[in-house]
């Protein structure tokens, strides 16, 4: 295997983006940085580089451990990088919680739930 691979090929092989076309579009939009510098999709990536990107699942920070240019299965793809990404923000709870077996809500409880959801 070679000692470098194109960034767009690596992003597709590591399953960060579903296709190489999406990886190229992210590079064109300056959403991908290697060692702090914005890169084009043709930039050569090497083992040990720090990769930062804004992806559909949120911002990621990876250290490249292995190189691949063909799309791999999920277990093999996780071996390509060390993930140093911040944890995702907690999901916002959008449902009012009612005690199980409490019966139907009263009119006042229903209106309070609508206010909570912002349905005024």
PEHUVEN-V50339 format. One record per pair of residues at least 12 apart in sequence whose ideal C-beta (glycine too) atoms are under 8 Angstrom apart, sorted by the first residue. I is the first residue (numbers start at 0). J is the second residue. Records with the same first field share a line. If there is no record, write none. Layout:
I->J ; J
This chain:
0->66
1->66
2->45 ; 46 ; 66
3->43 ; 44 ; 45 ; 66
4->43 ; 44 ; 66 ; 67 ; 68
5->40 ; 41 ; 42 ; 43 ; 44 ; 68
6->22 ; 26 ; 31 ; 33 ; 38 ; 39 ; 40 ; 41 ; 42 ; 43 ; 44 ; 50
7->19 ; 22 ; 23 ; 26 ; 40 ; 41
8->22 ; 68
9->44 ; 50 ; 63 ; 66 ; 67 ; 68 ; 79
10->22 ; 25 ; 31 ; 52
11->70
12->67 ; 68 ; 69 ; 70 ; 71 ; 76 ; 79
13->61 ; 67 ; 71 ; 76 ; 79 ; 80
14->70 ; 71 ; 73 ; 76
15->52 ; 54 ; 59
16->54 ; 55
22->40
23->40
25->52 ; 53 ; 54
26->38 ; 39 ; 40 ; 42
27->39 ; 40
30->52 ; 53 ; 54
31->50 ; 51 ; 52
32->50 ; 51 ; 52
33->48 ; 49 ; 50 ; 51
34->48 ; 49
35->49 ; 51
44->63 ; 66
45->63 ; 66
46->63 ; 64 ; 65 ; 66
47->62 ; 63
48->62 ; 63
49->61 ; 62 ; 63
50->62 ; 63 ; 80
56->87
57->84 ; 87
58->84 ; 85
59->82 ; 84
60->82 ; 83 ; 84 ; 85
61->80 ; 81 ; 82 ; 83 ; 84
62->80 ; 81 ; 83
63->79 ; 80
64->78 ; 79 ; 80 ; 81
65->78 ; 79 ; 80
66->79
67->79
93->116
95->111 ; 112 ; 115 ; 116
